[in-house]
């Protein structure tokens, strides 16, 4: 399947992710595909890049954990927390190239 946890590059993607989660319904509190590395930098699991776009809830990240969950669906904000609790998540994958071969 080659899918990875979704990487959010901008507010449009963040808004899209919220709409998908709302359409799926409960449970909420989806885990975002990022973690804090050993140097304290947040990185996307998708490609190990640092965050270019953020949408932290006020006062976050609060150093409460090294994983991130979607905190507030109305404001689309994020909250850091622990990594041990199982949470739902959204994955993405690159478009696959399709080639057709016809016998002649």
Secondary structure in CASP SS format (residue, H / E / C, confidence):
PFRMAT SS
TARGET T0000
AUTHOR 0000-0000-0000
METHOD secondary structure of the structure
MODEL  1
X C 1.00
X C 1.00
X C 1.00
X E 1.00
X E 1.00
X C 1.00
X C 1.00
X C 1.00
X C 1.00
X C 1.00
X H 1.00
X H 1.00
X H 1.00
X H 1.00
X H 1.00
X H 1.00
X H 1.00
X H 1.00
X H 1.00
X H 1.00
X H 1.00
X H 1.00
X H 1.00
X H 1.00
X C 1.00
X C 1.00
X C 1.00
X C 1.00
X C 1.00
X C 1.00
X E 1.00
X E 1.00
X E 1.00
X E 1.00
X E 1.00
X E 1.00
X C 1.00
X C 1.00
X C 1.00
X C 1.00
X C 1.00
X E 1.00
X E 1.00
X E 1.00
X C 1.00
X C 1.00
X C 1.00
X C 1.00
X C 1.00
X E 1.00
X C 1.00
X C 1.00
X C 1.00
X C 1.00
X C 1.00
X E 1.00
X C 1.00
X C 1.00
X C 1.00
X C 1.00
X C 1.00
X C 1.00
X C 1.00
X C 1.00
X C 1.00
X C 1.00
X E 1.00
X E 1.00
X E 1.00
X E 1.00
X E 1.00
X E 1.00
X C 1.00
X C 1.00
X C 1.00
X C 1.00
X E 1.00
X E 1.00
X E 1.00
X E 1.00
X E 1.00
X C 1.00
X C 1.00
X C 1.00
X C 1.00
X C 1.00
X C 1.00
X C 1.00
X E 1.00
X C 1.00
X E 1.00
X E 1.00
X C 1.00
X C 1.00
X C 1.00
X C 1.00
X C 1.00
X C 1.00
X C 1.00
X C 1.00
X C 1.00
X C 1.00
X C 1.00
X C 1.00
END
